[in-house]
């Protein structure tokens, strides 16, 4: 299953909670496409810190006005490198 989350019209303080709740609702192998008005690199780092090893991240479009990222849920709890 694939879900699109377009946060361009969402108030900035509500964006990450919406993205995280959408990601948490995905099943292993599902994807979400994030559409944003800026590079969501800070979100990538937050996902790495809070959902380490549980996702993959692929840019589909990289600006200058629209960024689109496919985020897939891997189904793992960790990448295995941090024990």
Phi, psi and omega in degrees: 000144177233136180238140175255131177238106179260108185261008184299330181258006180270140176303133185311319183293343181262354185293304184297317176302320178296316181296315181295320180292324176294314179300315182297334179278352179285151172265161178306131180093344177285159178230158170230143175254119179266131176243126186220165180262005176207167179297120182275031181305321176301325176296320177304313181294324178292318176299318178301320182287321188259340180226042185310125176078000185263001186213160167241158189223119180226120175290133174255331178208136185234067172074188010278342182257331183228134173244135176231133182227133172266121178246120181250141176271122186278335183089001177262157176269342182196161180280348178094354183269353182239092180241000000 
